[in-house]
């Protein structure tokens, strides 16, 4: 047993809000659908809330940390078939002598296809869930920044660009595998999404479309973000030489920048945040988010 401790005034402001929300949501769901890091990969059969989840006890016998046990319990409740698949996968991995890193990655991948295919359900989740994601992410970025971990600085992130696929996998293992600092955070984010899906099945919230009441709040958000010195510096390097762009990226503390951006996002009224959340997820589900982002921002 072991402990396994991202034009016009009205159109422009609404579009900027969509871009922010779409970027955040898009990062989450790009990560969720990342190919298997442990081989050919296997996506569990989609579960049903009505299917009875029967635990074989293999998770409890293999893991002792609260983060893993809490996540797998939420998975049993929300997608029982995926939880059963996870238990079978863990049993096979233990039998072949898989190490702690691989076992942790198997847990991280469990349920992610089901989450990614539940965007419509997630778009009807209460605003409490995106608020929980915002709070957790802000706390994690602050903790990483204080710790001096390498994840925050641009020069560390730039390292990924030159890696081969095998080297990239190893770098990911170092950051999100068992014992790595991001393991519990990744499980917690997926756990919040499972909670949101489960709650939205029982108590769906039909967020209205973004409209005039959101305009002022989004204009203020856009102004605050676009006057952030670090963000302005990053944006103004576009089109410059590669060496100039790399120099700016290398010196950027993305944990610090991310904390500031998230704190600004958190100032939005809950009603606006709920509508942004719902709209961003609807755009991603429909496949129109790239068009919407281009339409409002030109990118």
Buried (B, 14 or more C-beta within 10 A) or exposed (E): EBEBBEEEEBEBBBBBBBBBBBBBBBEBBEBBEEEEBBEEEBBBEBBEEEBEBEBEEBBBEBBEBEBBBBBBBBBBBBBBBBBBBBBEBBBEBEEEEBEBBBBBBBBBBBBBBBBBBBBEBBBBBBBBBBBBBBEBBBBBBBEBBEEEBEBBBBEBBEBEEEEEEEEBBBBBBBBBBBBBBBBBBBBBBBBBBBBBBBBBBEEBBEBEEBEEEBBEBBBBBBEBBEEBEBBEBBEEBEEEEEEEBBBBBEEBBBBBBBBBBBEBBEEBEEBBBBBBBBBBBBBBBEEEBEEBBEBBBEE
